[in-house]
């Protein structure tokens, strides 16, 4: 009885060297994770999905190499790896959407609303304020409608990616236990198609938005180009997965066409699935994306713009924070202790123009 072939095939000896190679490549990204967590100017929660992905894949390819060397395909390990392959690239797509949202939203703020941008909001609320943006020229236009639709579109993409994970999880959950049942095998096949198809559609939308971003005023074009390349790589993964969803086999040890165990099929898997995943992960961690897209620590979490009531509350908190920090500074000085750099609160209105990476220039 035929059942859906596992993505990447089973664990054959031919997988040993490439699995060792990618386990090492992912392990090399772990120092970058540590650096990004240590460096306050590049530290952001928007890359949590990528961090989990990198650590998980270091383990995945180590286990795959061990199983390939032993020449065995444990059912539990196969199911676990299939789930990881199904959800891994979707996880880094979440990070891509959040980074794209920050890049696009930052381009819509005017001189009167610039304080709401993710990076400036994070800096103003930090105990150690380190200004990083230059102020927009007085009277720079604000685009609230564009900002509204950018946020709603990115919310839709996030929900869509969540929806794509559901059939993927269900299909992998049934993979080892029910795969030899004809009804279950057909059910698993349909779910895999649904997951791959929805993800491909969403990644194409993301790619289209990154291309559109390059035509907008006040967008960091270098960041938009980078996100376009990364979106294209994720599209390659989605297209590859969709192209092999029809593959079936009648035995996990089969080397028939479509089994994903033939050498050419293994090469295609590592070239069009594994390599793009690693390249995207490397780019996320190798570049200071917090600075490039202006994400701040938490990214853009707002549903709507700041209301007059919210602004009044924020300004009141700022005044309280200013008084508290002034007292702490005076106490330190009275005790003869050094005052830490940037502990004084700096209101936005008192900021001078600061050199910046030019996120607001079109070229």
Buried (B, 14 or more C-beta within 10 A) or exposed (E): EBBBBBBBBBBBEBBBEBBBBBBEBBBEBBEBBEEBEEEEEBBBBBBEBBBEBBBBBBBBBBBBBBBBBEEEBBEEBBBBBBBBBBBBBBBBBBBBBBBBBBBBBBBBBBBEBBBBBBBBBBBBBBEEBEBBBBBBEEEBEBBEEBBBEBBEBBEEBBEBBEBBBEBBBBBBBBBBEBBEBEEBBEBBBEBBBBBBBBBBEBBBBBBEBBBEBBEBEBBBBBBBBBBBEBBBBBBBBBBBBBEBBEBBBEEBEBBEEBBBBBEEBBEBBBEBBBBBBBBBBBBBBEBBBBBBBBBBBBBBEBEEBBEEEEEEEBEEEBEEBBEEBEEBBEEBEEEEEEEEEBBBBBEBEEBEEEEBBEBBEEE
